């Protein structure tokens, strides 16, 4: 029997569990404490996508690997109580991603996103997108808000569907192609990164306004995942550079305190009327930071965070300002990560990060090489994270047990 190879890894909606698709089936694990929940092995094929619905028995799976269990053009609805598929959705092209909530199934294809009613699999909405080989797709999970985010029809553009308000917003998030996007659980906040991988931007989905810009690094990187904490006060990101970064999010992100600002409202209103790329000029990060600083109460710094837990900026900024009385390039005023965790050389392949369900200052990191990390960070001091737990969910050379 051939060794098991991990084809995909994914968290459930609240980071309480994660699932991996392998060349011989799929497995589901509890995140904290780390343990295997169940394993479904198939003798005749692999699973390339596994999407969970919180902790319930219903999952969406898609065949993958050199010998797929099911066609990669089908989404299979798996009931683990019955240990069988109870429904399917068929397409003419390969399925790139699947997202679930209790009332919807959303599927991303190369050039389309399709939304279905969960109860009867009836098609509710379809969206044309730019080429989406990465399967970029995000769906809010809160019961009181149905928000969807996917690529638009222009480079770097994100389309937001606010289904409860029957509104569509377009955000020109980056000048280069999108690499990753993420919605908060409530659907009110969106985080994006481009294929450069140096900057992350946080947006208000209600009006398309830019709330905060964060710098991961100066060298290009492939962003693997982005995650909001439950209350949108922290943001974590993983990449092929092997370091997981945590950023403190300001009150303009946590509470949306900027939403009543007339200047921001005017800029947001222009988002939908501008062509692709035009909105980027209207929503310069420096302007957003200046507005936040002007409105900041005592005890809040210019970046908009409470003192004691703000993201560091370049030390050169204050030095250069004293000698050069002109606006500095954005690099000098960038917000860098508050806390970091360096993965090991054994942590190869794609890595995912999420916030531990029981502790807002702990992260769960899963790597495609079969390794699990739980780490924590100091919410006041930041700096290097400390490892709390470690495990392997797939051991190199392991063969799928008979189940």
C-alpha angles and dihedrals in degrees: 000000000000119000118264115261122197111234099176144355128201140168125229118244098279099033091247093121139017133204132206128201115213140184088263105036138300140290135202125210136189111236103210112053093021112235140132113263099186142335127210114195124192121197093206110044156002136257117226100181129032118180120184130204102219104285100322126122095252119093136167115229134182126194118249147154129061091313110028119204089215130017112279086231093066134074109211120203106219124200108199093193089062092031092225144086114273099183145002144204117212128203139179094236137040119290109241100184144351129206127188139200127166093268103029146047115201122192128193120209127178094277105006143059116204127193122203136187107251096217099058104007090241115162110248105172141356129199131197113225141180114265105302108187090151091059094234107190136139131187128186115238102200112114094226098053131047109196127162129191126192139144116292127217096275132066112275093005124133123203116211121198113199096190097179091055093037090232135133122206129190121206122192091213101168141005092230130053119295117256102178141002133183137184125210116244090258092047093233096111132051127193122197140183131186129221089268088068096202100106135042123197129200119208140189106239093202096065106005095244123152112244105177141356122210133189119223094181146308100260121074116261140177106245110220102182145351125201136185121212116242094266097035094246094119136038126198129194135186128196144167089273088081098237123109112212128203122200130194111233119217128237090261086068099037098047103014089235091160094062092091093052107114093210092054091045091053091049091048092051088057093055095082096042097051125085120245110295093019095091091056090067092048093051104050112172091228091060092051091050091048092052091049091049093049091053095041115122123222112294094032120104128224093267090061098248129119111261113263095039107050127128114257121247130204114293087217090066097077092039095052093043091060091057104030114051094196133093111282125229113266091252091071094052098041121131110237127201120292096210135012141196122196116213121215129252088257090062096087130162127023119350128202127200131198138163116259109253095228099040124043090200096055129082132206114210123191123188128198089235087074101261131134126202130183113191136169135210133205107251092208105039104024117188125120116005120234121231115243102174141000135191145153120240093183122030118210109262093014118150123216110260120230109261 
